[in-house]
Amino acid sequence: MKAAVNQKLTEMGERDRLKELLRAKLTECGWKDQMKAHCKEVIKQKGLEHVTVEDLVVEITPKGRALVPDSVKKELLHRIRAFLAQHTNNLEY
């Protein structure tokens, strides 16, 4: 079912629209700046020569997820549900 939903979101361009909405909302609420500051702090603590991109991703992902405002999560969920309500009869399971 998840694969069918993802496929329909992608086929109809809704996935890209949701990603753009998410980027805009995260920038608007200051999330992007907070994560940038967190990355700088991790690099400062560990030293630039001791941090790989993979290490940085592992280090910042939990905080990044926790910092996404509930209002942003709710809006995305609402949009996905509205999309599904409009297109569920077209999904193949």
Residue pairs with C-beta under 8 A, 6 or more apart in sequence:
1 93
4 91
4 92
4 93
5 84
5 91
6 15
8 14
8 87
8 90
8 91
9 15
9 18
9 80
9 83
12 83
12 87
14 83
18 76
18 79
18 80
21 75
21 76
21 79
22 72
22 76
25 69
25 72
25 75
26 32
26 68
26 72
29 69
29 72
31 64
31 67
31 68
31 69
34 67
35 60
35 63
35 64
35 67
38 60
38 63
38 64
39 56
39 60
42 51
42 56
42 59
42 60
43 51
43 56
46 55
84 91
